[in-house]
Structure formats: structure tokens, C-alpha cells
Amino acid sequence: MTGPDPTAGSSTGGLAHEGFFYRDATHLLAVTSRFIEDGLAAAEPVLVALPTANLALVRDAVGEAPGLHWTDMAGAGRNPGAILPWVLQAFVERHPGRRTRVVSESVWPGRGRAAYQACAQHEALVNLALAGRGLRLLCPYDAGLDETVIADAHATHPVVEDGQGRRASGGYAPSDVVVRYDKPLPTPPEPVAVLEFGIETLADVRRFVTGHAAEAGLPADRVADLQIAVTELAANSVTHAGGGGTLHVWRTPDELVCEVRDDGWLADPLAGRLTPPRDGEGGRGLVIVHALCDLVLLHSTAAGTTVRLHMSRSRRR
């Protein structure tokens, strides 16, 4: 994943991916409003995807306009792995042949630490997944975030803007971020329920998940979402990873977690991060999983793959 010319996205019709570090609400509003208004003036469709409070701030100031769209990132981006296929790619592909603009804040104060690994990987993979697309992407970051977050943002955005102006990032190295956060997942707390599965026992997987989800108090629609997600992973294990795998399930005070382990290797870092062509065969399982779960964490090597699904015990669909 090599670093593009920071100005190429604007001049050649490809991707322009910019990190913006805002000092306060006034600074956020000034830069995002200018970005939105410039896009609308150029007849470019614009999507503003910000967490709830920032979305309300910008929307109240800018107002409604033809070609301007709004998404609450606290919902649409609660799982960082869903942002690329279901927010960014989806918006670009709704406007074929046109340049588009998106304001996308994937990391914000109060965002859970467990999600940050996936957030950093998301921002790094944008550069690979959307290269060549006619998209100008502005990613705001609160300048008061942890210094590791700020450093990672410089590494994943070829262009940055702050109180000192707009410039090429001297630390741009997205591949380093992908590697740094692709690490073994932490050991789950006890107790953990375990089920080994194969092609003859996929029905057992569905019953196992449904029982634990109901015991954890998930509402019926969320039980169904989790059952679909785990079944997709188990079916992938049966088809692509030697005929089976192991399912681990445990609870925390806030979440139900399901983890599927198998002997397969997902060598493509974009697996599950982009929706395949409508006329393509397969490739949708992990993309669907990202859409259904509150957080998806993945670690894969030649020795095997672990996919961990988090579902809030209190959140409604």
C-alpha cells in the first residue's frame, strides 16, 4: 500500500483522503461547512457522517440542500468494519460517474477502546479500497484525542489539516497501521461456552447461539441478527477452512460475544470490507456480518483465523 500524491485525488478524479484535527466546535463547523458548500457548489453529492452531537451541530448550521445527505455515525458506524462497505462504498456507488464528497468521523471522544483497533484499520484500508474512486473524503478528529490516535491519523491520511493549515502528512504509512493492529485478540474472560461444529452440525450452531442470546436478554430481532452472522461464519469455516471450526460464546455485563475459530487464512486485508459486484458469486458473508454486529474484530494468519462478534445486551436495532 504505497502513499499516493497528496494532491492527486483532487486533480485526477481519484481518492483524496484528508485528516482534519479540530480544536473546538467552532473550528469543526468552519472547516466542514466550507467543505460541504464547496461540494454543493460543484454539483457534487455530499454525505455528512458524524456522531450524534457533531451531526446536529453541522446540520443546524448548514441546513438542508439538494444533493446533501446525513448519517449518524454513532449508528451506521458503530462497527468500524461496516463503514467502508455500507457507508462510503454505498454512497459512491449510488452516484456512478460522479465525483462525491464525504465527511466521515470514525473516531471520537468516548468511542470504546475495544473498537479503536478496527477504527485504525478502517482508516488505513480506505486508501487501498477506494483508490481511483472519484471521492474526496474529509475525516475530522478531535485534537484532544490520545496522542496515539493522532499519530495513527497522520499515518493513515496522506493529507492533514489543523490550525497550522493543510499539508502533506510526513508520517503517512497506512500499511504499518494495518500490520500494527492485526494482532491476536485478548483472551476472553471465563466462563466460556464452547461448541465444535462441522457440516453435519450447522443446525446445532444456530440453536447454540439462539439459546445464549436469549439468556443474555437480547431482543428477538438482535437474536436473529446474531444467529445469521454466526451461521455465515460457520458456513464459511465449513466451506473454506477444512470443514469446520470452534464456536466460543461468553457474556460481559454489557455484551454477548461470539467467536469463531478455524484453520483458514484470510490473506486479503479487504476481506469483508467491500461489497462484491451484484453479479459476482460469493464474498458477501463477512460483509453481512459487519452490517449485523456492533463490533467485529478479526485476526488471521497462516495458522488460522479468529473472528469475534460483539453484540450489545441493551442496544435495539
N, C-alpha and C positions, 0 to 999 in steps of 0.2 A: 504494500500500500504506500505509494510514493506521494510526496507532497505536491499538490498542483500549484501552478502560478496563482498567487492570491487574487490577481485581477482577472483571471481567465473566465470565471463564471459570468461576470458582467459583460465582458466583451465578446465572448464566443457563443453564448447561449447555453453554456454548461452550468454546473452547480457552483454557486457561491455560498459558502458556509462560514458564517461570521459569529464570533462570540462577543457579547456586549456586557460589560460589567457596570451595573448601575449603582450609584451612591445612595439614592433615595427615590421616593415615588415621583418626585418632580423630574428627576433625570430619566427614569424609566419612561415616563409619559412623553417627554420631549423627543427622545430618540425613536420610540416605537411609533408615535404619531407621524413623525416625518417619514419613516419607512413605509407606513401604510398609505399615507397620502401620495407619496411618490409612485407607489404601485398603482393606485387607482387612477392617477393622472396619466399613466402609461397604458391604461386599459388592461392591466394585469389582474387576474383573480387573486385575492388576498385572503389568507386564513390566519386568524389570530388564535393561538392555542396556549393559554396561560392558566396557572392555577387560579382558583376562585376569586380571591381578593384582587389580584392584579388584572384579571379579566374584566371584573366590574369597573375598576378604575379606568382602564383604557377604553372600554366600551362606552362608559358615560361621557368621556371626553370627546371621542371620535364620532359617536353616533352611528346610525345605520346608513348604508350606501349600497347601490347595486354592485355586485361582484365582491362584496365584503362578507366574510363568514367567520363565525365564532365557535370555539370549542373549549370547554372547561377541561384543562389538562389533569386536574385532580381526579377526574373520572376516566376520560379517554386515555390518559397516560399513567394511570395508577400502576400498571405493569409496564415498566420501560420497554420491554420487548415488544409491546403492541404498537409503539409509536411509529416505527418505520412502516410496517405494512398497513396499519389501519388508520393512521392519521396522515403521514407525509405522502407515501406512495398513493394512497387512495385519493388524496386531493389532487396531486399532479395528474393522475390518470383520468380524473373527471374532467380535465381540461386539455385534451390531446392537442398537440401542435401549438400550444400557447405557453409563453413564459408565465410562471406563477411566483408568488411570494408567500412565505410563511414566517410568522413569529412563533417560536416554539421554546417554551421554558420547561425543560425536563427535570431540572434540579432546583429546589427552593428550600428556604429555611423551614425546618420541621419535617422534611421528607425523611422517611425512615432510613436508618443506616443500612438495613438489610437490602434495600433497593438500590443503594448507590453503586454497587458493583455493576448492576445491569444498566444504570444510567450512563456510567462512563463508557461501557462497551457500546451502548447505543450511539452516543455522540461520535465515537471513533468510527463505527461502521457506516454511518451516514455517508462519509466521504467515499467509501467503496460502493455502497448500494445505489447511490443516486448520482454517481459520476456521469456526466454527459446529459443529465436531465436539465431542462430549462427552468431551474428553480433557484431563487435567491432566498436563503434561509438565515434568519436572524435569531440567535439563541441568547436571551437575556440571562444573566447570573447576578444575584445579589452580591455586591462586592464584599460584604461582610461574611460570606461563607468561609468554611475552613480552608486554610492555605493549600491543602492537598487538592481540594475541589477546584480552586482557581488554577493551580498548576496543571491539572488534568484538562481543564478547559482550554488553556493555551496549547496543550499538546494535541487536542482534537479539532481545533478550529484554525484553518490557515490564515484567517484574518481576525483581528481582535479590535475592539473599540472600548475606550474607557474615558476618564476625564482628561486624559492627555491627547486624545484624538484616535484616529483609525489608522492601522498599520498592519503589516505582515507579522504573524506570530513567530518570534525567534525560537520557540520551543515546539514547533509543530512536529509531532511524531505519533500519529494515530496507531500505527502498528504496535508501538511499545505499550500503549494503553490496553489494547486488546489482549496482549500477552500477559501484562501485569495482573489483570483482573480475571484471567482464565485460570483459576486455581481451585484445588479441592474444596468442596463445601464443608462447613464445620460439622462436627459430629452431632447428631440430634440428641436431645435430652431423652432420658428414659421416662416412662415405658414406651417402647416402640412395638407396634403390631406388624408382623411380617407374613407375607404370602408369596410363595414361589408360584410362577404361572408358566403355562405353555399354551400351545394351540388348542388343546382339549379343555383348558380351564379358564378361558377368557370370560365365560359367564360368572365364574367364581370371583373374578376381579371386580365385575360390576356389583355383585352382591356385597363384597367386602367393603368397597368404597361407600356404597349407599348406607350400609349399617353404621359405619364410623361417622359419616357425615351427619346422619340423623341424630346419633348420640351426642355429637358436638353442638347440636342446635342450629345447624344451617337451615335456612328456609328451603322449601321444596324446589324452587327454581335454581337455587345455588347448588343444591344436591345434584340436580340434573346436569348443571354445567360441569361440576367436578367429575361426575360419572363419565360424561362424554370425553373430557380432557384425559383422564387416566386411561380410559379404554383406547383412545387414539395412540397414546404412548405404548401401551401394552401390545397393541396390534403391530406397531412399528417394530417392537422388540422381536415379536414372533416372526415377522416377515424379513427383517433386515439384520438381526443380531443373533443368529444361531438358534432361533426357535423358541425363545422365552427370556425370562428375567425374574427380578425380585421386586416386589412392591413393599415399601415401608410406610406406615402411617402413624402419626403422633399428633398430640394436641399441645398447644400452649394456651395461656389464659385468653389470648386474642385470636388465635388462628388454628385451623386444621391444616396439616401439612402432609402431602403425599409425595413420595419419592420413588421413582422407577429407575432401577439399575439394570444394565445389561452389558453384553460383551461387544457391542457395536462401537463404531467410531464415527462421530460427526466431524469430518475433516474440514467441511466448508463453514467458515465463520458466519456466513449469512444464512445458514440453515434456519428456517422459521422466521426470518426477518423480512422476507418479501413474499407477497402473494404470487403464485405462479400464473402463467398465462391461462386464460379461460379454457383454451383448447388443449392445455397440457394435461398429462396424466400424472397423478400423484403430487407429492410435495406440499399438500395442504395441511397435513396432520399437525405439525408443530405450530404453524401459523394459527390454526384454530385454537390450539392450546393457549397461545399467548392472548388471544381475544377473550377467553373464558375465565382466566385466573387473575388473581390480584397481584401476584408476583410469580415469575418463572425464573429460576436460576439453573444454570447448566454448566457442567464440566465434562469435557470429553478428551480422551487420549486414546492411543492405540490399545491400551489395556481395558478400555470400557468407557461407558457413558453413564452419567448420573443426571437426571432431570428432576428438580424439586419444585413442586407446585404449592403455593401458599393461597389459602382462602380465608378471608376474614370471617370470624364467627358472628359478627354483628352487622356487616355491610349487606344491604339489599342490592339486587341487580340494578 
